[in-house]
């Protein structure tokens, strides 16, 4: 994402609307509106933004925001309006990137294979959003290299054999992992995505 696009997306996320061409000139430090039109034209061609029938800029999927309509009860039914009856308020939009990702440069996604974290509700086929780091706290879910093999488990510093950090599954069918030679944390799990 180039700096023009980053500034445009930042404006949209802050103001919950697309900027006018005059605002873009200020945002991009352009003195000429022609320069703004040229950059916008390139963005339209690249699919970064689109224009409506009046020529106004409209966001594309790049902006990745979804309406947040409110709460839904997961316990006993209640006498409140269902979420399907509420109107979308454009000021209440949620960007999953902003919600799930703190540091984009350090973040990546992995697909889960296996059931060792099932009691943490992380199942085979789920996607985990992870952030690169070499530091973890006791109880963090980490992506770690242990004795040359990769796994996702709880990072533990306490309650082990007293020989340093170890890994614990969220499934009673898996034994704790005590490294024989090395244990290196590569990332911490920040979120889980499941598609039904």
Residue, then its C-alpha position, 0 to 999 in steps of 0.5 A: x500500500x503506497x503512502x497516498x493509499x495509506x493516507x486515504x484509508x486513514x482518512x476514511x477510518x477516522x472520518x467514516x467517509x471518503x474525502x472530497x477532492x479538496x480534502x485529498x489535495x490537503x491530505x496529499x500536500x498537492x497544490x493542484x487539483x489536476x494532480x489529485x485527479x491523476x492519482x485518483x484516476x490511477x487508484x480507480x484503474x487499480x481498483x483501490x477506489x471506485x466512483x459513484x454515478x455523480x463522480x464521488x469516491x466510494x470505498x472498495x473492499x480494500x477498506x474492509x469495514x463491516x456494519x456493526x449492528x449491536x448485540x445478540x443474546x446467546x443465552x435465553x431469548x429476550x424481548x429486544x429488537x433483533x439485529x436483523x431489524x436494525x438500520x445500518x448506521x454508517x458511523x458504526x462500522x468495524x474494520x476487522x483489520x483494526x480489530x484483530x491486527x495491532x502491528x500489520x508488519x508483524x502479523x500473518x495468518x496460519x491455517x490450523x491443522x490438528x486438534x491439540x488446541x480444541x479446548x481453547x476452541x481452536x479447531x482444524x481448518x480455523x485461521x489464526x492471526x499471529x504476531x511475530x515476537x520472541x517474547x511470551x508470557x505464561x499462558x500465551x498461545x504461541x507458535x513455537x519451534x521445539x527441538x526443530x519442529x513447529x507447533x501451536x500450544x500454550x507457553x508455560x513457565x511455571x508448573x513444569x519440571x523446573x527446567x525452563x519453559x515448556x508447552x501445553x496443549x488445550x486437549x487432555x489427550x496430548x502430553x506436555x512438551x518439554x524441550x530436550x534441546x531448544x524452545x523458540x517462540x516465533x509468534x503469539x496468537x492474537x485472534x481466531x477466524x472460523x468460517x461456517 
